[in-house]
Amino acid sequence: MTTLTLLQALTEVGLGIAHMGAGIGAGIASIGAGIGIGLIGKGAVEAVARQPEAAGDIRTFMVLTAAFVEGVALFGIVVCMLIVLS
């Protein structure tokens, strides 16, 4: 096996590991977003149960916070896709 062929084989193995790591990272980002939004919903329901007259304000802040969590998760998934596609 020549040196060039050996380097090509090592590069292919490295790319496989990078792709696997990107897939794991995208999965972690998705799971983290799901847990975060679940906790936001739990907190909102508990807050409305304590103070029903503030339901509109609580709902507004809940949706806004969930959008921020989704934005961070989407950013993580985009970074993982850039790793796979580069």
N, CA and C of each residue as an Amber inpcrd file, in Angstrom:
protein
   258
   0.8630000  -1.1730000   0.0000000   0.0000000   0.0000000   0.0000000
   0.9050000   1.2310000   0.0000000   0.6540000   2.1050000  -0.9230000
   1.4830000   3.3110000  -0.9910000   1.0510000   4.3100000   0.0560000
   1.8860000   5.3040000   0.2560000   1.6030000   6.3320000   1.2540000
   0.3460000   7.1100000   0.8840000   0.1740000   7.4020000  -0.3930000
  -0.9950000   8.1570000  -0.8400000  -2.2810000   7.3750000  -0.5860000
  -2.2790000   6.0870000  -0.8720000  -3.4580000   5.2640000  -0.6380000
  -3.7710000   5.1790000   0.8590000  -2.7320000   5.0690000   1.6740000
  -2.9240000   5.0230000   3.1230000  -3.5340000   6.3270000   3.6310000
  -3.0580000   7.4580000   3.1250000  -3.6120000   8.7590000   3.5360000
  -5.0630000   8.9070000   3.0960000  -5.3740000   8.4210000   1.8980000
  -6.7590000   8.4830000   1.4290000  -7.6650000   7.6330000   2.3080000
  -7.2090000   6.4610000   2.7220000  -8.0090000   5.5960000   3.5870000
  -8.2290000   6.2500000   4.9440000  -7.1880000   6.8740000   5.4980000
  -7.3320000   7.5540000   6.7820000  -8.2740000   8.7470000   6.6760000
  -8.2480000   9.4420000   5.5590000  -9.1430000  10.5780000   5.3560000
 -10.5930000  10.1100000   5.2910000 -10.8410000   8.9910000   4.6060000
 -12.2010000   8.4610000   4.5270000 -12.7090000   8.0320000   5.8920000
 -11.8470000   7.4470000   6.7150000 -12.2410000   7.0670000   8.0690000
 -12.5520000   8.3080000   8.8820000 -11.7250000   9.3490000   8.7540000
 -11.9560000  10.6030000   9.4650000 -13.2630000  11.2580000   9.0590000
 -13.5970000  11.1950000   7.7730000 -14.8680000  11.7690000   7.3130000
 -16.0420000  10.9800000   7.8700000 -15.8980000   9.6750000   7.9680000
 -16.9660000   8.8620000   8.5300000 -17.2180000   9.2030000   9.9800000
 -16.1430000   9.4200000  10.7230000 -16.2870000   9.7950000  12.1320000
 -16.9090000  11.1770000  12.2490000 -16.5140000  12.0980000  11.3720000
 -17.0900000  13.4470000  11.3980000 -18.5830000  13.4050000  11.0810000
 -18.9670000  12.5860000  10.1210000 -20.3870000  12.4680000   9.7800000
 -21.1730000  11.8520000  10.9280000 -20.5760000  10.8540000  11.5800000
 -21.2410000  10.2360000  12.7180000 -21.3910000  11.2440000  13.8590000
 -20.3450000  12.0140000  14.1020000 -20.4140000  13.0410000  15.1460000
 -21.4350000  14.1100000  14.8310000 -21.5520000  14.4750000  13.5580000
 -22.5510000  15.4780000  13.1670000 -23.9600000  14.9360000  13.3720000
 -24.1640000  13.6590000  13.0680000 -25.4810000  13.0630000  13.2950000
 -25.8330000  13.0080000  14.7720000 -24.8580000  12.6500000  15.5980000
 -25.0940000  12.6260000  17.0420000 -25.3720000  14.0320000  17.5580000
 -24.6260000  15.0140000  17.0490000 -24.8400000  16.4060000  17.4700000
 -26.2190000  16.9180000  17.0880000 -26.6760000  16.5760000  15.8890000
 -28.0180000  16.9930000  15.4750000 -29.0830000  16.3350000  16.3450000
 -28.8650000  15.0830000  16.6970000 -29.8090000  14.3900000  17.5790000
 -29.8590000  15.0120000  18.9620000 -28.7000000  15.3570000  19.5040000
 -28.6510000  15.9930000  20.8220000 -29.3290000  17.3570000  20.7850000
 -29.1120000  18.1100000  19.7000000 -29.7640000  19.4210000  19.5700000
 -31.2830000  19.2690000  19.5320000 -31.7660000  18.2640000  18.8210000
 -33.2140000  18.0390000  18.7410000 -33.7900000  17.5940000  20.0780000
 -33.0870000  16.6880000  20.7460000 -33.5620000  16.2270000  22.0530000
 -33.5640000  17.3670000  23.0600000 -32.5120000  18.1790000  23.0350000
 -32.4430000  19.3180000  23.9470000 -33.5700000  20.3060000  23.7180000
 -33.8970000  20.5490000  22.4560000 -35.0090000  21.4560000  22.1480000
 -36.3300000  20.8690000  22.6290000 -36.5160000  19.5790000  22.4490000
 -37.7530000  18.9390000  22.9060000 -37.9110000  19.0170000  24.4180000
 -36.8300000  18.7570000  25.1320000 -36.8790000  18.8470000  26.5980000
 -37.1370000  20.2860000  27.0270000 -36.4520000  21.2340000  26.3870000
 -36.6320000  22.6460000  26.7400000 -38.0500000  23.1300000  26.5080000
 -38.6300000  22.7810000  25.3900000 -39.9940000  23.2200000  25.1020000
 -40.9830000  22.5260000  26.0330000 -40.6960000  21.2730000  26.3870000
 -41.5540000  20.5860000  27.3550000 -41.5400000  21.2760000  28.7120000
 -40.3630000  21.7010000  29.1430000 -40.2710000  22.4150000  30.4190000
 -40.9470000  23.7840000  30.3520000 -40.8590000  24.4340000  29.1970000
 -41.5540000  25.7160000  29.0260000 -43.0570000  25.5170000  29.1390000
 -43.5860000  24.4950000  28.4620000 -45.0150000  24.2120000  28.5310000
 -45.4570000  23.8540000  29.9320000 -44.6460000  23.0480000  30.6330000
 -44.9630000  22.6760000  32.0110000 -45.0420000  23.9080000  32.9010000
 -44.0560000  24.7860000  32.7610000 -44.0500000  26.0020000  33.5740000
 -45.2250000  26.9090000  33.2590000 -45.5920000  26.9880000  31.9700000
 -46.7170000  27.8410000  31.5890000 -48.0320000  27.2980000  32.1460000
 -48.2180000  25.9960000  32.0780000 -49.4540000  25.4070000  32.5950000
 -49.5450000  25.6130000  34.1090000 -48.4340000  25.4340000  34.7960000
 -48.4360000  25.6600000  36.2440000 -48.7090000  27.1220000  36.5770000
 -48.1490000  28.0350000  35.7890000 -48.3680000  29.4560000  36.0370000
 -49.8240000  29.8460000  35.7930000 -50.4320000  29.2990000  34.7440000
 -51.8360000  29.5930000  34.4680000 -52.7250000  28.9930000  35.5540000
 -52.3420000  27.8330000  36.0800000 -53.1270000  27.2180000  37.1530000
 -53.0950000  28.0750000  38.4160000 -51.9670000  28.7390000  38.6480000
 -51.8590000  29.5960000  39.8360000 -52.5570000  30.9320000  39.6520000
 -52.4880000  31.4550000  38.4060000 -53.0250000  32.7950000  38.1590000
 -53.7370000  32.8110000  36.7950000 -54.9770000  32.3470000  36.7370000
 -55.6870000  32.2080000  35.4560000 -55.8960000  33.5300000  34.7130000
 -55.9820000  34.6290000  35.4370000 -56.2300000  35.9060000  34.7490000
 -55.0270000  36.3780000  33.9350000 -53.8490000  35.7960000  34.1530000
 -52.6500000  36.1910000  33.4040000 -52.3600000  35.2220000  32.2560000
 -53.3350000  34.4290000  31.8570000 -53.1150000  33.3920000  30.8480000
 -52.6320000  33.9660000  29.5130000 -53.1640000  35.0970000  29.1050000
 -52.7570000  35.6920000  27.8280000 -51.2910000  36.1020000  27.8230000
 -50.8560000  36.7650000  28.8900000 -49.4550000  37.1790000  28.9790000
 -48.5260000  35.9740000  29.0730000 -48.9300000  34.9890000  29.8470000
 -48.1050000  33.7840000  30.0070000 -47.9650000  33.0650000  28.6780000
 -49.0590000  32.9630000  27.9360000 -49.0330000  32.2980000  26.6300000
 -48.0940000  33.0310000  25.6720000 -48.1370000  34.3560000  25.7030000
 -47.2700000  35.1420000  24.8230000 -45.8010000  34.8740000  25.1210000
 -45.4410000  34.9160000  26.3960000 -44.0500000  34.6660000  26.7640000
 -43.6370000  33.2260000  26.5000000 -44.5750000  32.2940000  26.6470000
 -44.2780000  30.8960000  26.3830000 -43.9520000  30.6950000  24.8960000
 -44.7470000  31.2580000  24.0250000 -44.5150000  31.1030000  22.5860000
 -43.2070000  31.7760000  22.1840000 -42.9260000  32.9400000  22.7350000
 -41.6910000  33.6500000  22.4210000 -40.4690000  32.8470000  22.8740000
 -40.5180000  32.3130000  24.0730000 -39.4030000  31.5200000  24.5860000
 -39.2320000  30.2320000  23.7930000 -40.3200000  29.5900000  23.4370000
 -40.2350000  28.3710000  22.6250000 -39.6140000  28.6710000  21.2610000
 -39.9190000  29.8310000  20.6930000 -39.3130000  30.2160000  19.4150000
 -37.8070000  30.3940000  19.5610000 -37.3670000  30.9660000  20.6660000
 -35.9270000  31.1130000  20.8920000 -35.2480000  29.7570000  21.0330000
 -35.8820000  28.8390000  21.7260000 -35.3130000  27.4970000  21.8920000
 -35.2240000  26.8070000  20.5410000 -36.2570000  26.9170000  19.7280000
 -36.2390000  26.3220000  18.3900000 -35.1540000  26.9500000  17.5230000
 -34.9420000  28.2420000  17.6630000 -33.8880000  28.9110000  16.8960000
 -32.5130000  28.3810000  17.2470000 -32.2580000  28.1830000  18.5160000
 -30.9640000  27.6390000  18.9470000 -30.8040000  26.2100000  18.4510000
 -31.8580000  25.4160000  18.5240000 -31.7920000  24.0310000  18.0400000
 -31.5630000  23.9960000  16.5310000 -32.2330000  24.8600000  15.8120000
 -32.0370000  24.9200000  14.3620000 -30.6130000  25.3260000  14.0260000
 -30.0560000  26.2530000  14.7960000 -28.6630000  26.6590000  14.5830000
 -27.7270000  25.4630000  14.7890000 -27.9730000  24.6780000  15.8250000
 -27.1580000  23.4920000  16.0690000 -27.2520000  22.4790000  14.9360000
 -28.4410000  22.2780000  14.4190000 -28.6310000  21.3260000  13.3240000
 -27.9820000  21.8320000  12.0430000 -28.0430000  23.1310000  11.8030000
 -27.3880000  23.7040000  10.6160000 -25.8710000  23.5400000  10.7070000
 -25.3120000  23.7490000  11.8820000 -23.8630000  23.5510000  12.0560000
 -23.5010000  22.0980000  11.7780000 -24.3080000  21.1660000  12.2600000
 -24.0520000  19.7510000  11.9940000 -24.1530000  19.4310000  10.5030000
 -25.1060000  20.0280000   9.8260000 -25.2270000  19.8140000   8.3750000
 -24.0330000  20.3940000   7.6380000 -23.5150000  21.5240000   8.1010000
 -22.3240000  22.0930000   7.4630000 -21.1300000  21.1690000   7.6290000
 -21.0370000  20.4850000   8.7550000 -19.9510000  19.5220000   8.9590000
 -20.0870000  18.3730000   7.9700000 -21.3060000  17.8970000   7.7850000
 -21.5180000  16.7630000   6.8740000 -21.2530000  17.1730000   5.4330000
 -21.6730000  18.3510000   5.0370000 -21.5780000  18.7530000   3.6400000
 -20.2250000  19.3430000   3.2510000 -19.3660000  19.6070000   4.2260000
 -18.0750000  20.1860000   3.8610000 -17.0280000  19.1210000   3.6260000
